[in-house]
Amino acid sequence: MDIPALFLDRMARLLGDEYLAFREALAGHPHVGLRANTLKIAPQELAARLPFRLEPVPWCPAGFRLVAGRRPGAHPYHAAGLYYIQEPAAMAPAEILAPRPGERVIDLAAAPGGKTTHLAALMGGEGLLVA
């Protein structure tokens, strides 16, 4: 990855001792994750049915990290809406907000919609969700 030197210099000043870990993270492969649509299927049932090797995402009961397997977007369960492909870090905001059924929620950063669908699932499909 070609990263401008000016950016790297600034990050080195900002991060101090954590800069090397930052550079290692940039050099690594991104984590591919998927989140079960709990309005349609239980996470454990989805994991048992999929042909991919998955690890749970600690901060999201419906989330998994893809360990082995390819092209999760080509699986029929994805087309059926049983899961959404989402980076594990992007699952955290909805879990932290923890909306309940019947609440009113506004999502001001709603593109492409992964966090919005996560909020809707946590709300059990009940309440008002504006995105």
C-alpha positions as CSV (number, residue, x, y, z in Angstrom):
1,M,0.0,0.0,0.0
2,D,1.4,3.4,-1.0
3,I,0.9,5.8,1.9
4,P,2.1,9.4,1.8
5,A,5.1,10.0,3.9
6,L,3.6,13.1,5.4
7,F,0.7,11.1,6.7
8,L,3.0,8.4,8.2
9,D,5.1,11.1,9.9
10,R,2.1,12.6,11.4
11,M,0.8,9.3,12.6
12,A,4.2,8.5,14.2
13,R,4.0,11.7,16.2
14,L,0.4,11.1,17.2
15,L,0.6,7.4,18.1
16,G,4.1,7.4,19.7
17,D,4.7,3.8,21.1
18,E,1.7,2.5,19.2
19,Y,3.0,3.5,15.8
20,L,4.6,0.1,15.0
21,A,1.4,-1.7,15.8
22,F,-0.4,0.7,13.5
23,R,2.0,0.0,10.6
24,E,1.6,-3.8,11.2
25,A,-2.2,-3.4,11.0
26,L,-1.9,-1.5,7.7
27,A,0.3,-4.2,6.3
28,G,-2.1,-7.0,7.3
29,H,-5.2,-8.3,5.5
30,P,-8.5,-6.8,6.4
31,H,-10.9,-8.8,8.5
32,V,-14.0,-10.0,6.5
33,G,-17.0,-10.4,8.7
34,L,-20.6,-11.2,8.4
35,R,-23.5,-10.6,10.7
36,A,-26.6,-12.8,11.0
37,N,-29.9,-11.2,10.3
38,T,-31.5,-12.1,13.6
39,L,-34.9,-11.2,12.2
40,K,-34.6,-14.2,10.0
41,I,-32.2,-16.7,11.6
42,A,-30.4,-17.4,14.9
43,P,-26.6,-16.7,14.7
44,Q,-25.7,-20.3,15.8
45,E,-28.0,-21.8,13.2
46,L,-26.5,-19.6,10.5
47,A,-23.0,-20.6,11.5
48,A,-23.9,-24.3,11.4
49,R,-25.4,-24.0,7.9
50,L,-22.7,-22.0,6.2
51,P,-19.8,-23.7,4.5
52,F,-17.3,-21.1,5.8
53,R,-15.1,-21.4,8.8
54,L,-16.2,-18.7,11.2
55,E,-15.1,-17.2,14.5
56,P,-17.4,-15.3,16.8
57,V,-17.0,-11.5,17.1
58,P,-16.6,-10.9,20.9
59,W,-18.6,-7.6,20.9
60,C,-21.4,-8.7,18.6
61,P,-23.5,-11.9,19.4
62,A,-24.7,-12.0,15.8
63,G,-21.3,-11.3,14.3
64,F,-18.6,-13.6,12.8
65,R,-15.2,-13.2,11.3
66,L,-14.6,-15.2,8.2
67,V,-11.5,-17.4,8.9
68,A,-11.6,-19.6,5.8
69,G,-13.8,-19.7,2.8
70,R,-14.3,-17.5,-0.2
71,R,-16.9,-15.3,-1.7
72,P,-19.5,-15.1,1.1
73,G,-21.4,-12.6,-1.1
74,A,-22.0,-15.3,-3.7
75,H,-23.8,-17.7,-1.3
76,P,-27.6,-18.0,-1.6
77,Y,-28.1,-17.2,2.1
78,H,-26.6,-13.8,1.5
79,A,-29.0,-13.2,-1.4
80,A,-31.9,-14.3,0.9
81,G,-30.9,-11.8,3.5
82,L,-29.9,-14.2,6.2
83,Y,-26.6,-12.4,6.7
84,Y,-24.9,-9.1,5.9
85,I,-21.2,-8.8,5.0
86,Q,-19.8,-6.3,7.4
87,E,-16.4,-5.6,8.9
88,P,-16.4,-6.6,12.6
89,A,-15.4,-3.1,13.8
90,A,-18.5,-1.7,12.1
91,M,-20.7,-4.0,14.3
92,A,-19.7,-2.1,17.4
93,P,-21.8,1.1,17.2
94,A,-25.1,-0.7,17.1
95,E,-24.1,-3.0,20.0
96,I,-23.0,0.0,22.0
97,L,-26.2,1.9,21.4
98,A,-28.2,-1.2,22.2
99,P,-31.6,0.0,21.0
100,R,-34.6,-1.9,22.3
101,P,-37.9,-2.7,20.5
102,G,-40.3,0.2,20.4
103,E,-37.6,2.9,20.6
104,R,-37.0,5.8,18.2
105,V,-33.6,5.9,16.6
106,I,-32.0,8.1,13.9
107,D,-29.0,6.9,12.0
108,L,-27.1,10.0,10.7
109,A,-24.4,7.9,9.0
110,A,-26.6,5.5,7.1
111,A,-24.7,4.5,4.0
112,P,-24.6,1.8,2.7
113,G,-26.9,0.6,5.5
114,G,-25.1,-2.1,7.4
115,K,-25.4,-0.4,10.8
116,T,-29.0,0.6,10.0
117,T,-30.0,-3.1,9.4
118,H,-28.1,-4.0,12.6
119,L,-30.1,-1.4,14.5
120,A,-33.3,-2.7,13.0
121,A,-32.5,-6.3,14.1
122,L,-31.6,-5.2,17.6
123,M,-35.0,-3.4,17.7
124,G,-36.7,-6.6,16.7
125,G,-38.3,-4.8,13.8
126,E,-40.4,-2.7,16.3
127,G,-40.1,1.1,16.7
128,L,-39.1,3.9,14.5
129,L,-35.7,3.9,12.7
130,V,-34.9,6.8,10.4
131,A,-31.9,6.6,8.3
